Amino acid sequence: MASSQDGDRPAEWRKHVRALGITSLALIYWMADKAKGHEFDLRATQALDEVGKVLLEMEHSMFD
């Protein structure tokens, strides 16, 4: 029996990527070295964007 949430499963990854972004921002906020924090923020944002692109492509391939 399929639950009403079955249609939501492909998009579940978005919550996790968003949570990673929020967590990284919180860690960066508390860093003493703000310049290093900014560097980490740029790198983390780029990495999360790339992960999001791959997962979106996978979602479209698997569930279209």
Buried (B, 14 or more C-beta within 10 A) or exposed (E): EEEEEEEEEBEEBEEEBEEBBEEBBEEBEEEEEEEEBEEBBEEBEEEBEEBBEEBBEEBEEEEE
